[in-house]
Amino acid sequence: MTDFGNYVRWFRSSSPYIHAHRGKTFVVMFGGEALLDPAFPHLIHDIALLHGLGIRLVLVHGLRPQIEMRLNDKGIVCRYHPNGLRITDARALECVKEAAGVARVEIEALFSLGVAESPMAGLRLSTTSGNFVLAKPVGVVDGIDLQHTGEVRGVKSEAIHAQLDTGSIVVLSPLGYSPTGEVFNLRAEEIATAVAGALKADKLLILTESPCQVQNTSKTLPHLTDNEATELLAQGAFAPDIADHVRAAVSATGQGVDRVHLIDRHIDGALLLELFTREGVGTLISAAPFEQLRPARLEDIAGILELIEPLEQEGILVKRPREKLEMEIGDFIVIERDGLVIGCAALHPFPQQHTGELACLALHPEYRGQQRGLRLLNHIENQARQLGLKSLFLLTTRTTHWFLEKGFQLTDFASLPLQRRQCLNYKRNSKVLIKWLT
Ligand SMILES: CC(C)(COP(=O)(O)OP(=O)(O)OC[C@H]1O[C@@H](n2cnc3c(N)ncnc32)[C@H](O)[C@@H]1OP(=O)(O)O)[C@@H](O)C(=O)NCCC(=O)NCCS
């Protein structure tokens, strides 16, 4: 029974994320090393689960070890430019094409698994690959011709979206095609960032070979703004492979991708833990701060309703129809964390009486007890001061002591503005509290 209890609690706690991710577009990138890992089928199962939860997915895979193995088998010496790019001559390009073909077939085979007792039982998943990435040659750099090594010239985003609309998972290899009909070897990360940017993806998830940590430390960085990431890059804080990923993340945010996650793929279920748990296991890099208090927008209404409905059912908050919320959205502030509304409050001003009502203060249960309630209250108080209000009042049934501790005093209904008294529900027997703003 205890296990059932834990299971139900866990499932419920992931529900806000399930709702938040449905219909969103994620680009997932992993290196060729992941493909060689015996645990790779588990990653595919997790990706299939994301697809089942309504997430639109583009996968971009690398091929570095596969290409190197092929070059070695053929006795071809692998040559790199001092800037780290592979010099892809004609024979190397053959190896790239072969490796890409094999990798795609293997990925397609894994997505086709649907036998009973397997995690993908009954699924009939389709994957699509194609000439979605346009490339041009890098050319001659410092006197060295990189030959068939290319860079992204464009992305056929509409064609990719059309495939996603049909329910396919789009799989992209590190190849690009030029209008002259040539094939180029590209860096998987460059494709992933360009595709995420072109699709206006909601997230880019980069599965890494090691956690995103500052060198000589053992703590995975939970989140960074792109400015913080750029600063750490300038300080040389990261190991070279992580620095490459962080650079890609910063480039993606610059191309309009809101959130880039660097996730150590060696953690079992890393993708699921990152996407469906409160703290996640990876590093989020975003242009906006990870958590921010800001004015509410119409798009926040669903999130606000999800937050307040359970409290309305318990009688802690007054029932507020959606239409009323839409009309009053300008009075609301929210705390947004990784795209989820986790807290809200409203200030309804009564300017003629120089007072305002604090309403609808609520935090998601998992985020209480860390002074976010106080942050919302302080913000509303400051807003009220800026509007020249002299006092803030509120009605509450169960939270009186919290407000008393924050400097509110009990008062009576008579001290409320007449307009407010006219629409009071006296049956709630609420307490009235007031705070004089100094
Ligand atoms: C009230 C609420 C906004 C506080 O948010 P929060 O971020 O947890 O608040 P803080 O971290 O600043 O304060 C937490 C403290 O308040 C206490 N507290 C929480 N709810 C309380 C209540 N109803 N009465 C008295 N104290 C309360 C906690 O026990 C904690 O005390 P501690 O620090 O001594 O352990 C939040 O608990 C909530 O959303 N409650 C449900 C909705 C609600 O009651 N809203 C007010 C409607 S008028």
Ligand as a Chemical Component Dictionary entry (heavy atoms), coordinates in Angstrom:
data_LIG
# 
_chem_comp.id                   LIG 
_chem_comp.type                 NON-POLYMER 
_chem_comp.pdbx_formal_charge   0 
_chem_comp.three_letter_code    LIG 
# 
loop_
_chem_comp_atom.comp_id 
_chem_comp_atom.atom_id 
_chem_comp_atom.alt_atom_id 
_chem_comp_atom.type_symbol 
_chem_comp_atom.charge 
_chem_comp_atom.model_Cartn_x 
_chem_comp_atom.model_Cartn_y 
_chem_comp_atom.model_Cartn_z 
_chem_comp_atom.pdbx_ordinal 
LIG C1  C1  C 0 -0.192 31.545 2.671  1  
LIG C2  C2  C 0 0.832  31.233 1.613  2  
LIG C3  C3  C 0 0.660  32.157 0.427  3  
LIG C4  C4  C 0 2.225  31.464 2.220  4  
LIG O1  O1  O 0 3.226  31.245 1.244  5  
LIG P1  P1  P 0 4.702  30.717 1.629  6  
LIG O2  O2  O 0 5.640  30.997 0.508  7  
LIG O3  O3  O 0 4.643  29.317 2.109  8  
LIG O4  O4  O 0 5.033  31.677 2.818  9  
LIG P2  P2  P 0 6.352  31.948 3.552  10 
LIG O5  O5  O 0 7.453  31.029 3.132  11 
LIG O6  O6  O 0 6.621  33.402 3.443  12 
LIG O7  O7  O 0 5.894  31.585 5.036  13 
LIG C5  C5  C 0 5.807  30.248 5.470  14 
LIG C6  C6  C 0 5.380  30.228 6.919  15 
LIG O8  O8  O 0 3.994  30.548 6.992  16 
LIG C7  C7  C 0 3.319  29.550 7.724  17 
LIG N1  N1  N 0 1.972  29.399 7.230  18 
LIG C8  C8  C 0 1.571  28.889 6.046  19 
LIG N2  N2  N 0 0.236  28.908 5.969  20 
LIG C9  C9  C 0 -0.212 29.436 7.117  21 
LIG C10 C10 C 0 -1.507 29.694 7.636  22 
LIG N3  N3  N 0 -2.602 29.411 6.940  23 
LIG N4  N4  N 0 -1.600 30.270 8.840  24 
LIG C11 C11 C 0 -0.502 30.565 9.565  25 
LIG N5  N5  N 0 0.759  30.324 9.129  26 
LIG C12 C12 C 0 0.889  29.761 7.917  27 
LIG C13 C13 C 0 4.153  28.290 7.482  28 
LIG O9  O9  O 0 3.923  27.334 8.497  29 
LIG C14 C14 C 0 5.555  28.837 7.524  30 
LIG O10 O10 O 0 5.938  29.030 8.854  31 
LIG P3  P3  P 0 7.433  28.700 9.356  32 
LIG O11 O11 O 0 8.329  29.551 8.496  33 
LIG O12 O12 O 0 7.408  29.088 10.773 34 
LIG O13 O13 O 0 7.596  27.256 9.110  35 
LIG C15 C15 C 0 0.777  29.765 1.148  36 
LIG O14 O14 O 0 0.878  28.937 2.272  37 
LIG C16 C16 C 0 -0.504 29.413 0.401  38 
LIG O15 O15 O 0 -0.546 29.503 -0.817 39 
LIG N6  N6  N 0 -1.529 28.992 1.139  40 
LIG C17 C17 C 0 -2.794 28.601 0.550  41 
LIG C18 C18 C 0 -3.547 29.801 0.000  42 
LIG C19 C19 C 0 -3.876 30.835 1.042  43 
LIG O16 O16 O 0 -4.128 30.559 2.188  44 
LIG N7  N7  N 0 -3.845 32.086 0.588  45 
LIG C20 C20 C 0 -4.228 33.220 1.350  46 
LIG C21 C21 C 0 -5.630 33.479 0.981  47 
LIG S1  S1  S 0 -6.240 34.938 1.661  48 
# 
loop_
_chem_comp_bond.comp_id 
_chem_comp_bond.atom_id_1 
_chem_comp_bond.atom_id_2 
_chem_comp_bond.value_order 
_chem_comp_bond.pdbx_ordinal 
LIG C1  C2  SING 1  
LIG C2  C3  SING 2  
LIG C2  C4  SING 3  
LIG C2  C15 SING 4  
LIG C4  O1  SING 5  
LIG O1  P1  SING 6  
LIG P1  O2  DOUB 7  
LIG P1  O3  SING 8  
LIG P1  O4  SING 9  
LIG O4  P2  SING 10 
LIG P2  O5  DOUB 11 
LIG P2  O6  SING 12 
LIG P2  O7  SING 13 
LIG O7  C5  SING 14 
LIG C5  C6  SING 15 
LIG C6  O8  SING 16 
LIG C6  C14 SING 17 
LIG O8  C7  SING 18 
LIG C7  N1  SING 19 
LIG C7  C13 SING 20 
LIG N1  C8  SING 21 
LIG N1  C12 SING 22 
LIG C8  N2  DOUB 23 
LIG N2  C9  SING 24 
LIG C9  C10 SING 25 
LIG C9  C12 DOUB 26 
LIG C10 N3  SING 27 
LIG C10 N4  DOUB 28 
LIG N4  C11 SING 29 
LIG C11 N5  DOUB 30 
LIG N5  C12 SING 31 
LIG C13 O9  SING 32 
LIG C13 C14 SING 33 
LIG C14 O10 SING 34 
LIG O10 P3  SING 35 
LIG P3  O11 DOUB 36 
LIG P3  O12 SING 37 
LIG P3  O13 SING 38 
LIG C15 O14 SING 39 
LIG C15 C16 SING 40 
LIG C16 O15 DOUB 41 
LIG C16 N6  SING 42 
LIG N6  C17 SING 43 
LIG C17 C18 SING 44 
LIG C18 C19 SING 45 
LIG C19 O16 DOUB 46 
LIG C19 N7  SING 47 
LIG N7  C20 SING 48 
LIG C20 C21 SING 49 
LIG C21 S1  SING 50 
# 
